[in-house]
Amino acid sequence: MKVQEIRELIKLIDDSSIEEFEYENDGAKVLMKKKTDAPTQVITTVVPEQVQAPLVQQTQPVVQAAPAASPSSETVTIDETANLHKIVSPMVGTFYSASSPDAEAFAKVGSKVNEDSVVCIVEAMKLFNEIEADVKGEIVEVLAQNGQLVEYGQPLFLVKAD
């Protein structure tokens, strides 16, 4: 694992509310733990037969991300959300509502979607992942803003299923 990749992981973890993250690949193991009043701790270990370079330990200050307001002008009450389907983020990454800054959003309030309709993109580690609706219905609220960091399982859209 390269130092730059570790730095990108640190930034993603610092920008999220995740308190602990563990990643293992080809014998390299990265464990990050975050405390609210202390800097992020990164512990990198390598299996002995694969040791080729000195281990790197990075610490970055903890950055608390401010909660974002809903970009939708329509507000859905809690009673109404009970019957709505939530489209959630399958990963930690950056939410994009369109394929490029000048393109129209994949889905907005009032958009009709099918199970295989792409509703947004979540970028993680420079990979752009198309997120599908997984339900047929109408978008009633967009819960994430363009460019916002989203977490695993975070609701992105509310859909009134048909």
Backbone as JSON, one array per atom type, in Angstrom:
{
  "sequence": "MKVQEIRELIKLIDDSSIEEFEYENDGAKVLMKKKTDAPTQVITTVVPEQVQAPLVQQTQPVVQAAPAASPSSETVTIDETANLHKIVSPMVGTFYSASSPDAEAFAKVGSKVNEDSVVCIVEAMKLFNEIEADVKGEIVEVLAQNGQLVEYGQPLFLVKAD",
  "N": [[0.84, -1.17, 0.0], [0.59, 2.17, -0.86], [1.94, 5.29, 0.39], [0.48, 7.55, -0.36], [-2.06, 6.43, -0.84], [-2.72, 5.66, 1.75], [-2.85, 8.17, 2.94], [-5.09, 9.2, 1.57], [-7.07, 7.47, 2.53], [-7.0, 8.22, 5.23], [-7.93, 10.86, 5.05], [-10.56, 10.41, 4.08], [-11.65, 8.99, 6.26], [-11.31, 10.84, 8.34], [-13.04, 12.85, 7.47], [-15.46, 11.71, 7.86], [-17.91, 10.26, 10.14], [-17.04, 7.92, 11.08], [-15.55, 5.89, 13.51], [-13.71, 3.85, 13.73], [-11.63, 2.0, 11.53], [-10.67, -0.69, 9.52], [-8.46, -2.26, 7.28], [-7.34, -4.76, 5.1], [-4.99, -6.13, 2.89], [-3.24, -8.16, 0.71], [-1.47, -9.06, 2.75], [-0.76, -6.7, 4.01], [-1.87, -4.57, 6.56], [-4.11, -2.13, 7.66], [-5.11, -0.17, 10.31], [-7.27, 2.12, 11.62], [-8.11, 4.34, 14.15], [-10.27, 6.64, 15.63], [-10.56, 9.31, 17.84], [-12.61, 11.67, 19.53], [-11.31, 13.76, 20.83], [-8.64, 13.53, 20.24], [-5.87, 13.08, 17.94], [-6.16, 11.25, 14.8], [-5.29, 7.83, 14.82], [-3.05, 5.81, 13.13], [-2.23, 2.59, 12.33], [-0.01, 0.54, 10.81], [0.69, -2.64, 9.65], [2.81, -5.24, 8.43], [3.07, -8.47, 7.03], [5.79, -10.53, 8.05], [7.37, -11.9, 5.96], [6.97, -10.29, 3.81], [8.13, -7.86, 4.16], [9.51, -5.04, 2.9], [9.94, -2.36, 2.84], [10.35, 0.39, 5.15], [7.95, 0.7, 7.81], [5.21, 2.97, 7.79], [3.91, 5.51, 9.74], [1.2, 7.58, 10.07], [-0.26, 10.54, 11.28], [-3.12, 12.48, 11.54], [-4.95, 15.46, 12.18], [-8.15, 15.29, 13.75], [-11.04, 15.89, 11.92], [-14.13, 17.24, 12.15], [-16.97, 16.74, 10.32], [-19.41, 19.01, 9.25], [-22.91, 18.71, 9.62], [-24.92, 18.39, 6.73], [-27.42, 20.41, 5.22], [-30.6, 19.5, 3.89], [-30.86, 19.43, 0.36], [-33.25, 19.62, -0.91], [-36.26, 21.42, -1.56], [-38.64, 20.61, -0.66], [-40.01, 19.23, 2.26], [-40.17, 16.22, 4.0], [-42.23, 14.77, 6.37], [-41.77, 12.87, 9.43], [-43.81, 10.95, 9.81], [-44.64, 10.53, 7.2], [-42.4, 9.37, 6.05], [-42.33, 6.76, 6.88], [-43.54, 4.98, 5.1], [-41.92, 5.08, 2.93], [-39.34, 4.16, 0.62], [-35.89, 3.87, 1.23], [-33.06, 4.84, -0.5], [-29.88, 3.87, -0.09], [-26.4, 4.64, 0.58], [-23.96, 2.43, -0.63], [-21.4, 2.48, 0.23], [-18.58, 4.3, 1.66], [-17.92, 7.5, 0.52], [-17.85, 10.11, -2.01], [-20.7, 11.91, -2.88], [-22.31, 12.35, -5.97], [-24.61, 14.0, -7.97], [-24.85, 14.0, -10.69], [-23.33, 12.98, -13.85], [-21.32, 14.67, -14.68], [-20.15, 18.03, -13.92], [-21.62, 19.87, -15.52], [-23.75, 18.41, -16.44], [-27.18, 17.21, -16.39], [-28.92, 16.31, -13.4], [-29.1, 12.89, -12.32], [-31.34, 12.0, -10.91], [-34.05, 13.72, -9.42], [-36.3, 15.49, -7.18], [-39.48, 14.28, -7.8], [-38.8, 12.78, -10.0], [-39.32, 9.83, -11.9], [-38.44, 6.51, -11.25], [-36.98, 3.3, -12.02], [-36.18, -0.1, -11.04], [-33.59, -0.5, -12.04], [-32.67, 2.03, -12.6], [-30.21, 4.57, -12.71], [-29.41, 6.63, -10.06], [-27.53, 8.24, -8.87], [-23.99, 8.94, -8.39], [-21.4, 7.5, -6.5], [-18.3, 8.32, -5.47], [-15.39, 6.61, -4.66], [-12.16, 6.35, -3.65], [-11.2, 7.22, -6.16], [-12.76, 5.77, -7.89], [-15.7, 5.63, -9.71], [-18.86, 4.9, -8.82], [-21.9, 3.78, -9.97], [-25.06, 4.26, -8.61], [-27.97, 2.45, -8.21], [-31.6, 2.6, -8.25], [-33.09, 0.4, -7.21], [-35.77, 0.06, -6.71], [-39.08, 0.57, -7.94], [-40.6, 3.64, -8.55], [-41.28, 7.0, -7.32], [-39.11, 9.72, -6.81], [-39.1, 11.41, -3.8], [-37.64, 12.91, -2.06], [-34.38, 14.3, -1.98], [-31.61, 13.49, -0.2], [-28.93, 14.07, 0.04], [-26.27, 16.34, -0.73], [-24.73, 17.58, -3.71], [-21.39, 16.64, -4.1], [-21.02, 16.08, -1.44], [-19.64, 14.27, 1.34], [-20.46, 10.96, 1.92], [-21.62, 8.25, 3.98], [-21.33, 4.67, 4.56], [-24.38, 3.04, 4.23], [-25.83, 5.36, 4.62], [-28.79, 7.17, 4.08], [-29.71, 8.31, 0.85], [-31.72, 9.02, -0.92], [-35.3, 9.38, -0.79], [-37.94, 7.34, -1.74], [-41.13, 7.05, -3.11], [-42.62, 4.15, -3.38], [-44.03, 2.33, -6.13]],
  "CA": [[0.0, 0.0, 0.0], [1.4, 3.38, -0.99], [1.71, 6.34, 1.37], [-0.6, 8.4, -0.87], [-3.32, 5.71, -0.61], [-2.97, 5.75, 3.19], [-3.28, 9.56, 3.18], [-6.47, 9.33, 1.08], [-7.92, 6.78, 3.5], [-7.06, 9.05, 6.43], [-8.82, 11.99, 4.77], [-11.94, 9.92, 4.03], [-12.08, 8.64, 7.61], [-11.41, 12.08, 9.1], [-14.2, 13.61, 7.01], [-16.68, 10.97, 8.18], [-18.11, 10.05, 11.57], [-16.55, 6.58, 11.41], [-14.57, 5.97, 14.59], [-12.68, 2.83, 13.57], [-11.59, 1.47, 10.17], [-9.62, -1.69, 9.34], [-8.33, -2.67, 5.88], [-6.27, -5.74, 4.93], [-4.81, -6.48, 1.48], [-1.94, -8.75, 0.4], [-0.62, -9.13, 3.93], [-0.65, -5.39, 4.66], [-3.07, -4.31, 7.36], [-4.21, -0.76, 8.13], [-6.13, -0.01, 11.33], [-7.37, 3.52, 12.0], [-9.07, 4.61, 15.21], [-10.42, 8.08, 15.79], [-11.18, 9.77, 19.08], [-13.08, 13.04, 19.32], [-10.41, 14.76, 21.41], [-7.26, 13.17, 19.94], [-5.66, 12.88, 16.5], [-6.38, 9.92, 14.25], [-4.16, 6.93, 14.95], [-2.95, 4.86, 12.03], [-1.28, 1.53, 12.63], [0.18, -0.27, 9.61], [1.53, -3.8, 9.88], [3.07, -6.05, 7.25], [3.49, -9.83, 7.34], [7.25, -10.5, 8.0], [8.02, -12.3, 4.72], [6.73, -9.29, 2.77], [8.71, -6.58, 4.56], [10.45, -4.53, 1.9], [10.17, -0.95, 3.12], [9.99, 0.69, 6.54], [6.55, 0.99, 8.05], [4.91, 4.4, 7.86], [2.8, 5.87, 10.61], [0.72, 8.93, 9.79], [-1.34, 11.04, 12.12], [-3.77, 13.68, 11.01], [-5.93, 15.94, 13.15], [-9.52, 14.87, 13.5], [-11.87, 16.95, 11.37], [-15.54, 16.9, 12.27], [-17.74, 17.26, 9.21], [-20.66, 19.63, 9.66], [-24.05, 18.08, 8.94], [-25.41, 19.18, 5.61], [-28.87, 20.59, 5.13], [-31.19, 18.83, 2.73], [-30.93, 20.35, -0.77], [-34.61, 19.64, -1.43], [-37.11, 22.46, -1.01], [-39.76, 19.93, -0.04], [-39.64, 18.51, 3.46], [-41.03, 15.08, 4.27], [-42.33, 14.57, 7.81], [-41.42, 11.54, 9.89], [-44.94, 10.06, 9.57], [-44.68, 10.2, 5.78], [-41.23, 8.57, 5.67], [-42.51, 5.37, 7.3], [-43.94, 4.18, 3.95], [-41.02, 5.39, 1.82], [-38.13, 3.34, 0.46], [-34.65, 4.65, 1.29], [-31.91, 4.41, -1.3], [-28.74, 4.16, 0.79], [-25.07, 4.52, 0.0], [-23.35, 1.13, -0.35], [-19.99, 2.67, 0.58], [-18.14, 5.63, 2.03], [-17.39, 8.19, -0.66], [-18.39, 11.42, -2.34], [-21.96, 11.84, -3.61], [-22.47, 13.22, -7.13], [-25.95, 13.85, -8.51], [-24.77, 13.93, -12.15], [-22.09, 12.39, -14.35], [-20.33, 15.75, -14.79], [-20.7, 19.26, -13.33], [-22.57, 20.56, -16.39], [-24.81, 17.49, -16.84], [-28.39, 17.21, -15.58], [-28.93, 15.31, -12.33], [-29.71, 11.6, -12.65], [-32.66, 11.95, -10.28], [-34.41, 14.85, -8.56], [-37.64, 15.34, -6.65], [-40.49, 14.12, -8.85], [-38.32, 11.86, -11.04], [-39.79, 8.44, -11.86], [-37.3, 5.59, -11.36], [-37.18, 1.85, -12.05], [-35.2, -0.81, -10.22], [-32.25, -0.38, -12.61], [-32.36, 3.43, -12.91], [-29.09, 5.17, -11.99], [-29.89, 7.83, -9.37], [-26.4, 9.08, -8.5], [-22.67, 8.31, -8.41], [-20.62, 7.66, -5.28], [-16.88, 8.13, -5.79], [-14.56, 6.12, -3.57], [-10.79, 6.06, -4.08], [-11.12, 7.56, -7.59], [-13.64, 4.89, -8.65], [-17.04, 6.2, -9.76], [-19.81, 3.8, -8.71], [-23.27, 4.18, -10.25], [-25.99, 3.73, -7.62], [-29.27, 2.22, -8.82], [-32.73, 2.82, -7.36], [-33.51, -0.87, -6.6], [-37.21, 0.07, -6.48], [-39.81, 1.37, -8.92], [-41.39, 4.65, -7.86], [-41.02, 8.42, -7.57], [-38.23, 10.37, -5.84], [-39.82, 12.45, -3.06], [-36.68, 13.78, -1.4], [-32.95, 14.04, -2.16], [-31.08, 13.69, 1.15], [-27.5, 14.41, 0.0], [-25.91, 17.43, -1.62], [-23.67, 17.28, -4.67], [-20.05, 16.83, -3.55], [-21.02, 15.76, -0.01], [-19.12, 12.97, 1.76], [-21.52, 10.1, 2.45], [-21.12, 7.07, 4.68], [-21.97, 3.41, 4.28], [-25.72, 2.92, 4.81], [-26.48, 6.66, 4.76], [-29.86, 7.38, 3.09], [-29.42, 9.33, -0.16], [-32.99, 9.4, -1.54], [-36.53, 8.76, -0.34], [-38.73, 7.0, -2.92], [-42.49, 6.52, -2.91], [-42.66, 2.97, -4.23], [-45.3, 2.07, -6.85]],
  "C": [[0.89, 1.24, 0.0], [1.01, 4.42, 0.06], [0.55, 7.23, 0.92], [-1.97, 7.74, -0.65], [-3.71, 5.78, 0.86], [-3.47, 7.15, 3.52], [-4.72, 9.77, 2.72], [-7.45, 8.64, 2.02], [-8.09, 7.62, 4.77], [-8.02, 10.21, 6.21], [-10.27, 11.55, 4.73], [-12.47, 9.61, 5.43], [-12.25, 9.89, 8.45], [-12.65, 12.88, 8.73], [-15.52, 12.91, 7.33], [-16.82, 10.86, 9.69], [-17.69, 8.64, 11.99], [-15.46, 6.71, 12.47], [-13.45, 4.96, 14.45], [-12.79, 2.23, 12.17], [-10.43, 0.49, 10.09], [-9.64, -2.17, 7.9], [-7.15, -3.62, 5.78], [-6.21, -6.13, 3.47], [-3.39, -6.98, 1.29], [-0.98, -8.74, 1.59], [-0.39, -7.81, 4.63], [-1.97, -5.11, 5.37], [-3.01, -2.87, 7.86], [-5.37, -0.7, 9.11], [-6.11, 1.46, 11.75], [-8.44, 3.64, 13.07], [-9.07, 6.11, 15.45], [-11.1, 8.36, 17.11], [-11.56, 11.23, 18.87], [-12.13, 14.1, 19.85], [-8.94, 14.46, 21.14], [-7.1, 12.99, 18.44], [-5.93, 11.43, 16.09], [-5.12, 9.08, 14.42], [-4.18, 5.96, 13.78], [-1.87, 3.86, 12.38], [-1.2, 0.66, 11.39], [1.11, -1.42, 9.96], [1.69, -4.57, 8.58], [3.53, -7.42, 7.71], [5.01, -9.91, 7.13], [7.88, -10.88, 6.66], [7.82, -11.28, 3.59], [7.33, -7.94, 3.11], [9.75, -6.17, 3.54], [10.81, -3.08, 2.17], [9.8, -0.68, 4.58], [8.5, 1.02, 6.65], [6.35, 2.49, 8.22], [3.75, 4.59, 8.82], [2.47, 7.33, 10.35], [-0.29, 9.31, 10.86], [-1.84, 12.33, 11.52], [-4.73, 14.16, 12.09], [-7.33, 15.49, 12.75], [-10.31, 16.09, 13.01], [-13.31, 16.49, 11.46], [-16.28, 17.55, 11.12], [-19.05, 17.83, 9.74], [-21.81, 18.94, 8.95], [-24.59, 19.0, 7.87], [-26.92, 19.26, 5.64], [-29.37, 19.9, 3.87], [-31.31, 19.82, 1.58], [-32.35, 20.5, -1.32], [-35.41, 20.76, -0.78], [-38.33, 21.85, -0.33], [-39.26, 19.17, 1.19], [-40.66, 17.42, 3.72], [-41.05, 14.87, 5.77], [-42.03, 13.12, 8.17], [-42.55, 10.55, 9.61], [-44.98, 9.62, 8.11], [-43.54, 9.29, 5.37], [-41.39, 7.11, 6.02], [-42.84, 4.47, 6.1], [-43.04, 4.41, 2.74], [-39.82, 4.45, 1.82], [-36.92, 4.26, 0.5], [-33.63, 4.03, 0.36], [-30.69, 4.84, -0.49], [-27.42, 4.0, 0.05], [-24.46, 3.17, 0.36], [-21.9, 1.24, 0.11], [-19.74, 4.08, 1.09], [-17.56, 6.28, 0.79], [-18.03, 9.55, -0.82], [-19.6, 11.26, -3.24], [-21.94, 12.83, -4.77], [-23.84, 12.95, -7.74], [-25.97, 13.7, -10.03], [-23.42, 13.37, -12.57], [-20.98, 13.4, -14.55], [-20.97, 17.03, -14.25], [-21.74, 19.97, -14.2], [-23.73, 19.68, -16.85], [-26.01, 17.62, -15.9], [-28.33, 16.08, -14.55], [-29.62, 14.03, -12.79], [-31.14, 11.54, -12.14], [-32.86, 13.17, -9.4], [-35.83, 14.63, -8.07], [-38.64, 15.31, -7.8], [-40.06, 13.17, -9.96], [-38.9, 10.47, -10.82], [-38.57, 7.54, -12.07], [-37.78, 4.15, -11.41], [-36.1, 1.21, -11.2], [-33.76, -0.63, -10.72], [-31.88, 1.05, -13.0], [-31.19, 3.92, -12.07], [-29.59, 6.47, -11.38], [-28.76, 8.77, -8.96], [-25.1, 8.28, -8.69], [-22.04, 8.54, -7.04], [-19.17, 7.32, -5.65], [-16.14, 7.69, -4.53], [-13.2, 5.74, -4.15], [-10.64, 6.17, -5.6], [-11.89, 6.57, -8.48], [-15.05, 5.46, -8.56], [-18.05, 5.06, -9.86], [-21.23, 4.31, -8.93], [-24.19, 3.49, -9.24], [-27.37, 3.64, -8.28], [-30.37, 2.31, -7.78], [-33.16, 1.56, -6.6], [-35.01, -0.94, -6.28], [-37.86, 0.94, -7.56], [-40.67, 2.36, -8.15], [-41.0, 6.06, -8.25], [-40.14, 8.97, -6.45], [-39.03, 11.47, -5.14], [-38.88, 13.37, -2.29], [-35.25, 13.32, -1.72], [-32.3, 14.43, -0.84], [-29.61, 14.07, 1.19], [-27.28, 15.54, -0.99], [-24.78, 17.0, -2.53], [-22.3, 17.6, -4.04], [-19.93, 16.49, -2.07], [-20.4, 14.4, 0.25], [-20.26, 12.18, 2.38], [-20.89, 8.84, 3.06], [-21.88, 5.82, 4.24], [-23.32, 3.38, 4.98], [-26.46, 4.24, 4.97], [-27.57, 6.8, 3.7], [-29.52, 8.54, 2.16], [-30.71, 9.89, -0.77], [-34.13, 8.73, -0.78], [-37.41, 8.56, -1.58], [-40.09, 6.5, -2.49], [-42.64, 5.38, -3.9], [-44.04, 2.82, -4.87], [-45.86, 0.73, -6.45]]
}
